């Protein structure tokens, strides 16, 4: 049984019992993602790190490892 089936069962049960229908699956997903993002930013600030830019900095470190220049080599190809 997937989330849609469970939602249909819960909606049917709520209608039979005269209760309000439950929210549709995925209704609060955006709010949950924002709450998680805000919590992670808060944790970074408390730990003394910048609140933003962690993904960008990690990607930059991965793409440009220490010891490599902009040319990506030892620079021997320059005249």
N, CA, C and O atoms as CSV, one atom per row, in Angstrom:
chain,resi,resn,atom,element,x,y,z
A,1,UNK,N,N,0.847,-1.169,0.000
A,1,UNK,CA,C,0.000,0.000,0.000
A,1,UNK,C,C,0.900,1.242,0.000
A,1,UNK,O,O,1.853,1.335,0.774
A,2,UNK,N,N,0.584,2.169,-0.864
A,2,UNK,CA,C,1.377,3.384,-0.922
A,2,UNK,C,C,0.653,4.527,-0.200
A,2,UNK,O,O,-0.421,4.327,0.369
A,3,UNK,N,N,1.234,5.696,-0.226
A,3,UNK,CA,C,0.676,6.838,0.507
A,3,UNK,C,C,-0.694,7.245,-0.023
A,3,UNK,O,O,-1.558,7.664,0.748
A,4,UNK,N,N,-0.898,7.125,-1.327
A,4,UNK,CA,C,-2.199,7.497,-1.895
A,4,UNK,C,C,-3.293,6.565,-1.418
A,4,UNK,O,O,-4.386,7.018,-1.079
A,5,UNK,N,N,-3.016,5.254,-1.384
A,5,UNK,CA,C,-4.005,4.297,-0.876
A,5,UNK,C,C,-4.354,4.593,0.576
A,5,UNK,O,O,-5.526,4.595,0.953
A,6,UNK,N,N,-3.337,4.842,1.384
A,6,UNK,CA,C,-3.581,5.149,2.791
A,6,UNK,C,C,-4.413,6.410,2.935
A,6,UNK,O,O,-5.308,6.476,3.777
A,7,UNK,N,N,-4.119,7.413,2.112
A,7,UNK,CA,C,-4.885,8.660,2.144
A,7,UNK,C,C,-6.344,8.401,1.789
A,7,UNK,O,O,-7.243,8.944,2.431
A,8,UNK,N,N,-6.586,7.573,0.770
A,8,UNK,CA,C,-7.971,7.270,0.386
A,8,UNK,C,C,-8.696,6.526,1.498
A,8,UNK,O,O,-9.862,6.814,1.768
A,9,UNK,N,N,-8.034,5.577,2.148
A,9,UNK,CA,C,-8.655,4.875,3.282
A,9,UNK,C,C,-8.973,5.845,4.419
A,9,UNK,O,O,-10.058,5.795,4.999
A,10,UNK,N,N,-8.030,6.721,4.731
A,10,UNK,CA,C,-8.241,7.680,5.818
A,10,UNK,C,C,-9.349,8.677,5.488
A,10,UNK,O,O,-10.124,9.065,6.362
A,11,UNK,N,N,-9.420,9.089,4.224
A,11,UNK,CA,C,-10.480,10.005,3.805
A,11,UNK,C,C,-11.847,9.335,3.913
A,11,UNK,O,O,-12.808,9.944,4.383
A,12,UNK,N,N,-11.928,8.092,3.481
A,12,UNK,CA,C,-13.186,7.348,3.577
A,12,UNK,C,C,-13.604,7.165,5.040
A,12,UNK,O,O,-14.769,7.364,5.384
A,13,UNK,N,N,-12.661,6.788,5.892
A,13,UNK,CA,C,-12.958,6.606,7.314
A,13,UNK,C,C,-13.429,7.916,7.940
A,13,UNK,O,O,-14.389,7.935,8.710
A,14,UNK,N,N,-12.743,9.016,7.601
A,14,UNK,CA,C,-13.124,10.319,8.157
A,14,UNK,C,C,-14.518,10.717,7.699
A,14,UNK,O,O,-15.288,11.281,8.477
A,15,UNK,N,N,-14.850,10.431,6.452
A,15,UNK,CA,C,-16.187,10.769,5.947
A,15,UNK,C,C,-17.261,9.952,6.653
A,15,UNK,O,O,-18.333,10.471,6.961
A,16,UNK,N,N,-16.980,8.680,6.912
A,16,UNK,CA,C,-17.958,7.821,7.605
A,16,UNK,C,C,-18.174,8.266,9.043
A,16,UNK,O,O,-19.292,8.208,9.556
A,17,UNK,N,N,-17.103,8.712,9.692
A,17,UNK,CA,C,-17.199,9.098,11.097
A,17,UNK,C,C,-17.520,10.580,11.290
A,17,UNK,O,O,-17.667,11.045,12.420
A,18,UNK,N,N,-17.628,11.309,10.198
A,18,UNK,CA,C,-17.948,12.735,10.303
A,18,UNK,C,C,-16.790,13.585,10.789
A,18,UNK,O,O,-17.002,14.662,11.346
A,19,UNK,N,N,-15.584,13.122,10.588
A,19,UNK,CA,C,-14.392,13.855,10.995
A,19,UNK,C,C,-13.833,14.628,9.814
A,19,UNK,O,O,-14.165,14.316,8.671
A,20,UNK,N,N,-12.990,15.632,10.055
A,20,UNK,CA,C,-12.375,16.351,8.932
A,20,UNK,C,C,-11.403,15.442,8.167
A,20,UNK,O,O,-10.746,14.576,8.745
A,21,UNK,N,N,-11.334,15.662,6.876
A,21,UNK,CA,C,-10.449,14.841,6.039
A,21,UNK,C,C,-8.989,15.168,6.340
A,21,UNK,O,O,-8.657,16.313,6.645
A,22,UNK,N,N,-8.123,14.169,6.254
A,22,UNK,CA,C,-6.690,14.421,6.481
A,22,UNK,C,C,-6.092,15.198,5.305
A,22,UNK,O,O,-6.663,15.203,4.214
A,23,UNK,N,N,-4.959,15.848,5.517
A,23,UNK,CA,C,-4.319,16.556,4.396
A,23,UNK,C,C,-3.803,15.562,3.350
A,23,UNK,O,O,-3.416,14.441,3.677
A,24,UNK,N,N,-3.807,15.990,2.115
A,24,UNK,CA,C,-3.318,15.133,1.034
A,24,UNK,C,C,-1.816,14.891,1.192
A,24,UNK,O,O,-1.106,15.727,1.752
A,25,UNK,N,N,-1.334,13.750,0.700
A,25,UNK,CA,C,0.100,13.483,0.780
A,25,UNK,C,C,0.900,14.565,0.059
A,25,UNK,O,O,0.546,14.970,-1.048
A,26,UNK,N,N,1.969,15.027,0.681
A,26,UNK,CA,C,2.826,16.025,0.080
A,26,UNK,C,C,2.409,17.459,0.351
A,26,UNK,O,O,3.061,18.390,-0.122
A,27,UNK,N,N,1.336,17.653,1.105
A,27,UNK,CA,C,0.838,18.998,1.353
A,27,UNK,C,C,1.854,19.845,2.116
A,27,UNK,O,O,2.019,21.029,1.821
A,28,UNK,N,N,2.521,19.259,3.075
A,28,UNK,CA,C,3.421,20.021,3.945
A,28,UNK,C,C,4.895,19.790,3.631
A,28,UNK,O,O,5.756,20.150,4.434
A,29,UNK,N,N,5.200,19.200,2.485
A,29,UNK,CA,C,6.592,18.878,2.154
A,29,UNK,C,C,7.482,20.119,2.091
A,29,UNK,O,O,8.590,20.115,2.627
A,30,UNK,N,N,7.013,21.161,1.450
A,30,UNK,CA,C,7.830,22.365,1.308
A,30,UNK,C,C,8.119,22.971,2.679
A,30,UNK,O,O,9.238,23.412,2.944
A,31,UNK,N,N,7.124,22.993,3.536
A,31,UNK,CA,C,7.325,23.541,4.881
A,31,UNK,C,C,8.344,22.715,5.664
A,31,UNK,O,O,9.158,23.272,6.401
A,32,UNK,N,N,8.305,21.412,5.511
A,32,UNK,CA,C,9.260,20.545,6.209
A,32,UNK,C,C,10.676,20.797,5.698
A,32,UNK,O,O,11.611,20.895,6.493
A,33,UNK,N,N,10.844,20.901,4.376
A,33,UNK,CA,C,12.173,21.165,3.824
A,33,UNK,C,C,12.707,22.511,4.295
A,33,UNK,O,O,13.891,22.630,4.609
A,34,UNK,N,N,11.850,23.523,4.349
A,34,UNK,CA,C,12.294,24.831,4.832
A,34,UNK,C,C,12.688,24.769,6.301
A,34,UNK,O,O,13.671,25.390,6.706
A,35,UNK,N,N,11.931,24.025,7.103
A,35,UNK,CA,C,12.249,23.903,8.521
A,35,UNK,C,C,13.593,23.199,8.715
A,35,UNK,O,O,14.388,23.594,9.568
A,36,UNK,N,N,13.841,22.162,7.925
A,36,UNK,CA,C,15.122,21.449,8.017
A,36,UNK,C,C,16.264,22.375,7.609
A,36,UNK,O,O,17.302,22.407,8.271
A,37,UNK,N,N,16.080,23.128,6.522
A,37,UNK,CA,C,17.109,24.072,6.072
A,37,UNK,C,C,17.396,25.115,7.144
A,37,UNK,O,O,18.556,25.413,7.429
A,38,UNK,N,N,16.340,25.673,7.740
A,38,UNK,CA,C,16.530,26.685,8.769
A,38,UNK,C,C,17.238,26.113,9.992
A,38,UNK,O,O,18.081,26.778,10.594
A,39,UNK,N,N,16.898,24.888,10.356
A,39,UNK,CA,C,17.544,24.260,11.510
A,39,UNK,C,C,19.031,24.031,11.233
A,39,UNK,O,O,19.868,24.256,12.106
A,40,UNK,N,N,19.355,23.588,10.027
A,40,UNK,CA,C,20.765,23.375,9.685
A,40,UNK,C,C,21.536,24.689,9.699
A,40,UNK,O,O,22.674,24.737,10.164
A,41,UNK,N,N,20.917,25.760,9.189
A,41,UNK,CA,C,21.577,27.062,9.237
A,41,UNK,C,C,21.811,27.496,10.675
A,41,UNK,O,O,22.876,28.018,11.006
A,42,UNK,N,N,20.817,27.282,11.529
A,42,UNK,CA,C,20.949,27.635,12.939
A,42,UNK,C,C,22.089,26.851,13.584
A,42,UNK,O,O,22.895,27.424,14.317
A,43,UNK,N,N,22.162,25.553,13.319
A,43,UNK,CA,C,23.212,24.721,13.893
A,43,UNK,C,C,24.589,25.191,13.427
A,43,UNK,O,O,25.536,25.177,14.214
A,44,UNK,N,N,24.719,25.605,12.168
A,44,UNK,CA,C,26.002,26.089,11.670
A,44,UNK,C,C,26.403,27.386,12.367
A,44,UNK,O,O,27.574,27.570,12.700
A,45,UNK,N,N,25.453,28.279,12.589
A,45,UNK,CA,C,25.763,29.542,13.257
A,45,UNK,C,C,26.191,29.279,14.698
A,45,UNK,O,O,27.150,29.880,15.180
A,46,UNK,N,N,25.488,28.389,15.383
A,46,UNK,CA,C,25.836,28.064,16.768
A,46,UNK,C,C,27.237,27.451,16.835
A,46,UNK,O,O,27.975,27.682,17.793
A,47,UNK,N,N,27.601,26.666,15.810
A,47,UNK,CA,C,28.923,26.032,15.785
A,47,UNK,C,C,30.020,26.997,15.346
A,47,UNK,O,O,31.198,26.642,15.364
A,48,UNK,N,N,29.645,28.219,14.949
A,48,UNK,CA,C,30.644,29.198,14.565
A,48,UNK,C,C,31.014,29.189,13.098
A,48,UNK,O,O,32.035,29.762,12.717
A,49,UNK,N,N,30.212,28.556,12.271
A,49,UNK,CA,C,30.450,28.509,10.835
A,49,UNK,C,C,29.493,29.472,10.133
A,49,UNK,O,O,28.484,29.870,10.716
A,50,UNK,N,N,29.795,29.850,8.893
A,50,UNK,CA,C,28.860,30.707,8.165
A,50,UNK,C,C,27.534,29.988,7.927
A,50,UNK,O,O,27.507,28.778,7.703
A,51,UNK,N,N,26.448,30.737,7.977
A,51,UNK,CA,C,25.128,30.135,7.814
A,51,UNK,C,C,24.884,29.687,6.384
A,51,UNK,O,O,24.164,28.716,6.152
A,52,UNK,N,N,25.471,30.380,5.429
A,52,UNK,CA,C,25.254,30.050,4.026
A,52,UNK,C,C,26.559,29.740,3.348
A,52,UNK,O,O,27.632,30.081,3.847
A,53,UNK,N,N,26.464,29.087,2.204
A,53,UNK,CA,C,27.634,28.843,1.381
A,53,UNK,C,C,28.341,27.532,1.641
A,53,UNK,O,O,29.394,27.291,1.051
A,54,UNK,N,N,27.815,26.676,2.491
A,54,UNK,CA,C,28.494,25.420,2.798
A,54,UNK,C,C,28.550,24.515,1.575
A,54,UNK,O,O,29.582,23.899,1.311
A,55,UNK,N,N,27.463,24.428,0.833
A,55,UNK,CA,C,27.437,23.558,-0.350
A,55,UNK,C,C,28.371,24.123,-1.420
A,55,UNK,O,O,29.124,23.377,-2.046
A,56,UNK,N,N,28.323,25.424,-1.625
A,56,UNK,CA,C,29.189,26.055,-2.620
A,56,UNK,C,C,30.662,25.850,-2.250
A,56,UNK,O,O,31.476,25.523,-3.114
A,57,UNK,N,N,31.001,26.039,-0.993
A,57,UNK,CA,C,32.386,25.870,-0.557
A,57,UNK,C,C,32.838,24.417,-0.717
A,57,UNK,O,O,33.964,24.167,-1.146
A,58,UNK,N,N,31.980,23.469,-0.381
A,58,UNK,CA,C,32.342,22.056,-0.520
A,58,UNK,C,C,32.522,21.693,-1.992
A,58,UNK,O,O,33.447,20.960,-2.341
A,59,UNK,N,N,31.650,22.198,-2.848
A,59,UNK,CA,C,31.774,21.935,-4.275
A,59,UNK,C,C,33.052,22.553,-4.827
A,59,UNK,O,O,33.726,21.944,-5.658
A,60,UNK,N,N,33.387,23.744,-4.378
A,60,UNK,CA,C,34.621,24.405,-4.820
A,60,UNK,C,C,35.846,23.603,-4.377
A,60,UNK,O,O,36.784,23.425,-5.154
A,61,UNK,N,N,35.842,23.119,-3.128
A,61,UNK,CA,C,36.963,22.302,-2.651
A,61,UNK,C,C,37.087,21.015,-3.449
A,61,UNK,O,O,38.198,20.550,-3.706
A,62,UNK,N,N,35.963,20.437,-3.844
A,62,UNK,CA,C,35.979,19.185,-4.589
A,62,UNK,C,C,36.483,19.404,-6.014
A,62,UNK,O,O,37.253,18.601,-6.540
A,63,UNK,N,N,36.041,20.498,-6.632
A,63,UNK,CA,C,36.435,20.769,-8.008
A,63,UNK,C,C,37.850,21.332,-8.116
A,63,UNK,O,O,38.512,21.150,-9.138
A,64,UNK,N,N,38.312,22.005,-7.082
A,64,UNK,CA,C,39.637,22.631,-7.082
A,64,UNK,C,C,40.422,22.168,-5.864
A,64,UNK,O,O,40.555,22.917,-4.896
A,65,UNK,N,N,40.947,20.940,-5.896
A,65,UNK,CA,C,41.705,20.444,-4.734
A,65,UNK,C,C,42.927,21.310,-4.467
A,65,UNK,O,O,43.430,21.983,-5.366
A,66,UNK,N,N,43.394,21.288,-3.240
A,66,UNK,CA,C,44.564,22.079,-2.848
A,66,UNK,C,C,45.775,21.619,-3.645
A,66,UNK,O,O,45.956,20.427,-3.891
A,67,UNK,N,N,46.596,22.576,-4.043
A,67,UNK,CA,C,47.802,22.241,-4.779
A,67,UNK,C,C,47.641,22.358,-6.274
A,67,UNK,O,O,48.636,22.360,-6.999
A,68,UNK,N,N,46.399,22.458,-6.766
A,68,UNK,CA,C,46.197,22.627,-8.193
A,68,UNK,C,C,45.942,24.088,-8.480
A,68,UNK,O,O,45.137,24.729,-7.804
A,69,UNK,N,N,46.617,24.612,-9.468
A,69,UNK,CA,C,46.378,25.979,-9.893
A,69,UNK,C,C,45.162,26.035,-10.795
A,69,UNK,O,O,44.447,25.046,-10.953
A,70,UNK,N,N,44.933,27.189,-11.381
A,70,UNK,CA,C,43.791,27.343,-12.276
A,70,UNK,C,C,43.950,26.526,-13.541
A,70,UNK,O,O,42.953,26.125,-14.141
A,71,UNK,N,N,45.198,26.263,-13.968
A,71,UNK,CA,C,45.411,25.496,-15.199
A,71,UNK,C,C,45.199,24.008,-14.958
A,71,UNK,O,O,45.068,23.245,-15.915
A,72,UNK,N,N,45.164,23.584,-13.707
A,72,UNK,CA,C,44.940,22.184,-13.409
A,72,UNK,C,C,46.180,21.324,-13.448
A,72,UNK,O,O,46.092,20.103,-13.318
A,73,UNK,N,N,47.315,21.929,-13.622
A,73,UNK,CA,C,48.568,21.153,-13.702
A,73,UNK,C,C,49.687,21.892,-13.020
A,73,UNK,O,O,49.462,22.739,-12.156
A,74,UNK,N,N,50.911,21.555,-13.424
A,74,UNK,CA,C,52.079,22.164,-12.790
A,74,UNK,C,C,52.437,23.502,-13.415
A,74,UNK,O,O,53.314,24.200,-12.906
A,75,UNK,N,N,51.779,23.874,-14.507
A,75,UNK,CA,C,52.074,25.145,-15.140
A,75,UNK,C,C,53.189,25.065,-16.149
A,75,UNK,O,O,53.657,26.103,-16.616
A,76,UNK,N,N,53.642,23.861,-16.511
A,76,UNK,CA,C,54.735,23.713,-17.446
A,76,UNK,C,C,54.330,24.003,-18.881
A,76,UNK,O,O,55.201,24.100,-19.745
A,77,UNK,N,N,53.045,24.145,-19.166
A,77,UNK,CA,C,52.600,24.410,-20.532
A,77,UNK,C,C,52.700,25.886,-20.877
A,77,UNK,O,O,52.425,26.265,-22.016
A,78,UNK,N,N,53.081,26.719,-19.942
A,78,UNK,CA,C,53.223,28.148,-20.209
A,78,UNK,C,C,54.592,28.439,-20.805
A,78,UNK,O,O,55.563,27.762,-20.467
A,79,UNK,N,N,54.694,29.444,-21.695
A,79,UNK,CA,C,56.002,29.767,-22.315
A,79,UNK,C,C,56.950,30.417,-21.350
A,79,UNK,O,O,58.078,30.744,-21.719
